[in-house]
């Protein structure tokens, strides 16, 4: 799981660590880098603000995007976790991701720009029981998504109706709410009922991808995605097309990998015309080039 930090507001000093840091050892780095280790290569040290003397951790001498700092944490099955941290880079502008690797139960930072240092302070990882998590959800729902409404019921002559009973039933969400769908839904009625009763938006996980519809050059097979589209139309589920192309070199039809540049251009044009023409008017959106910046390095 990774969380991208794109905070627009700039503050002179970071806020305090949520929940006192929770499970994190030395979350405010007042004891140097105790509890923290180098992740990947590079090195770590304690830094301090010139203005206030506030202390933080610094990942420097980085050579790869993953080079940063990490801390191993003991997680408990059945609990929910909330992570937060204040993150800064030494110069310029760059996206930094906080990554939690559940297999190894540790967290670390990632930045593609190895020329900058990664700074972090007031890191927090707090655990919650299911009951605590639900309580927080309910409080947030009450605060953000609820408000009082007063109804005045009258007869046609404008006189007030005494003892009237009002019932309200929500028939759809006021915002797009969906989930990925795969081909197993075509043969599993329980899956169909469960999905259609909850979601009004979907994306097919693999069934529309080039390597699924044209495994052999020139032989297209849209049988499965066609059936999935019909299911969605029958149940009023809007489809986001995924995808026309995928930039990952590993996930291409095998025959595409050996094409010359000119032949690849022609094959790509045929692919575009084929899939967009077939599903014209049936989709609300196309993921034209999936992950188009992930594999340029």
N, C-alpha and C positions, 0 to 999 in steps of 0.2 A: 504494500500500500504506500503510495506517495502522495504528498500534499504540496501543491505549488503555492508559494507565498508571493502575492502581487500586491502588497500593501502600498497604497498611494500616499498615505499620510506620513510625513517625516517628523520625528520627535527628537528632541535633544538627548533624552535619556530613555531607556526602555522601561516598560511597566514592570511591576513585580511579578514574580513567577506565580501562576495560578496554583491554588491549593498548596502553596509553599513548596512547589516542585513535585509533590506527590511521591512517586516511586523513584524519582531521579536523585542520585547521590550528587551532592555539591552542585545544585542547580544554578546558584548565583556566582559560582567560581570564586568565592571568598577564600577558599582553601587551595588556590592554584588550580591545577588540572586534576586534582585527586578524584578518582572514580571514573576518569575518562581515559581513553586510549586512542592511538592513531588508527584510523581506518584506511587501509590501502598503503600508500607510500606517503612521502612528505613528512611533516612534523607538526606538533602542536605546542602551544605555549599560552601563558596567561597574558592578556593585554589589559590596559587601563586607560580610561578616558582622561585626557589632559585637563578638561574643565572640572570634573567632579571626582575623578579618581575611581569611578565605577569600574569594576573588574569584569572581564569577559574572556571567553576562550577564542583562540586564533588558530586556524589551520593554515600553515604557510609552506613554502617550498613544494607546492603541489605540481604533479606531473600528469595526472589523469583526473577525469571528472569526479571519480569516486573518492579521491584522496581527501580525507577530512578527519573528523573525530567521531567517536562512537561510545556507546555505553550499553552493556548487556543488562537485561532486565528479566526478572522471573515473572512470567505471566501466568494467570490462573484461568483454567477452562471455565467457560460460562460467564465470564465477566466482560464488561464493556470498558473501553479505554478512550480517554480524551487527551490529545497531545497538543502542546503549544510551545512556541519559542519565539524569541526576538532574534532576527537574523539580519546581518548587514555584510556587505562586501567592502573591501578596502578602497576600491575606486570604481568609477563607471557605473554601468547598469547591467544587471545580469539576473536571470532567473535561478533561484536556489530551491531545491527540493529537499524536504525532510522525509527520509525513507525509514519505514519500520519493517524490518524483515522478521516475519513471524517464525520462519523455520529456525532461525538462529537467535530469535528473541533479543535483537539489539536495534538501535536506531543510529542513523548517521545522516550527514548532509551530502548533497550532490550539486555540482555546478560545472557546466561544460567549459567555462572559461578558466583554465588552469593558471592564468596569469594573475588572478586576483586571490586575495586571502578571504577566507570565510570566517566571519565573526558571529558568535552566538552568545546569548545571555538569557538568564531566567527561564530555563527550560523546564517543562512540566509534563509529566505523564501520570494521570490520575485514573485509578480504577473505580468502577461502579458496579454494584450488583444490579440485576435486572430490575429490581424494585426501585432502586435509587435512580437508575437511568429513566425509567418510565415516569417517575415523579418529576424529574427535570423536564421531560417532554411535556407533561401535562401543564406544568407552570408556564412553559414557553407558549404553549397553545393558548392558554387562558389569557396571556398578556398580549400576544401578537395577532392571533387569528380569531378572537372572539370579541364581541361587543354587544351591548344591550340594545334591544329593538322593542319599541312599543307599538302595538297594533290597536287601532280604533275600528271597531266593527259596527256598521250601521245598516239599517234597512234602506230600501230604495227611497223612502221619504226623508232620509237623513237622520232619523231618530236612532239613538244608541241601542244596540242589542245587548241584553243582559245575559250572562252565563254562556256566551258563545265559546266554542272549543276550537282551537286552531292546531292543526298538525302540519309539520313541515318534513318533507322527505328530500334529501339530496339525491339528485339523479345523475350528476356527473361532477367531476372535479373542475374547479375554476382555473386550473393550470395544467400544462402537459405533464402527464404521469404515465410512464411506460417502462418497458423491460425488454431485454433481448429475447429472441425466440429462435429455436432451432428446429430441425426437421422432425424431431420426435413428436412434435405436437400433432402431426398428421395422423398418427396411429394410436394416440393415447387420449381417450375421451376425458379422463380425469384432468390431464394437463390442459386440454382445451377449455374445460369448464372453469378451472382455476384461473387460467390466464384471462379469458374473456370477461370474467366477472370483476377483474381488478384493473386492467390496463386498457387505455385507448390509444396508445402509441407504442410502436415497436421498431426494432432493427433486427434483421436476420443476421445471425452471427457469422455464418460462412456461406450460406446457400446461394447468394447472388454474386459472390466473388468469381473472378475470372477462372481461377484454378478449379472451381466447382462446375462452371457452366461450359467450359471448353477444355476438357482434359486432353483431347486429341485435336491437333490443329485442323480447323475447318469443320469439325463435328461438334455442334452445339447441342446442349441438352438442358432445357429450362423446366423440365417436368416438375422437379421438387419446388423451386421458387414459385412457379406458376400456381401450384396447389396451395402454397402458403399464402400467396396474395389473395386467392379466392377465399380462404378461411378468414383473412383479415377483413376483406370487403363484406363478407357475410355478417361479421360481428362488429362492424363499425370501428375497426382499429386502423389508425393512420400509420403509414409505413415511411420510415426514413431509409432511403436507399444506401446500402453498404455492401460493396463499394464498386466504383468503376475500375479503379486501379489501386494498387497497394505498393508503396515505395520499398517495402522490404524485399531485398533480392532473394531471400530464401523462400518466400511465399509467392511464387509465380508458377504458372503451368510449366512443366518440365521442358516442353518444346520451345517455349519462349526464351529460355536461357541460352539457347544456341543460335538465335537469330542475329543476323547482321544489323547494324544500325538502320539501314534503309528498310529491311524487311520488318524490323521491330516497329518502325514508324507506321508502316502499312497495317500491320496486325493490330496496333493500338487504335488506329482509326476505325478498323472494322469492329473492334470491341466496343468502342464508344457508340457507334451507330446502331449496333445490334441491341445492346442492353437498354439504351435510352429510348429507342424506338419501341421496343417491346413493352416497356412499362410507362410509356408516356401517359400522363394524366392519372396514373395510379399511385404515385408517390408524392409526398409533400416536400421531399428534400433529397439531394444526392450528395453522398460523401465521394467527391470526384477523385481526389488523390489522398488516400489514407496515410497518415504519418509521413507527410511529405518532407519533413525536416529531420527525421530521426536517423537517417542512414547516409548522411552526406559527408560524415567525417571518416 
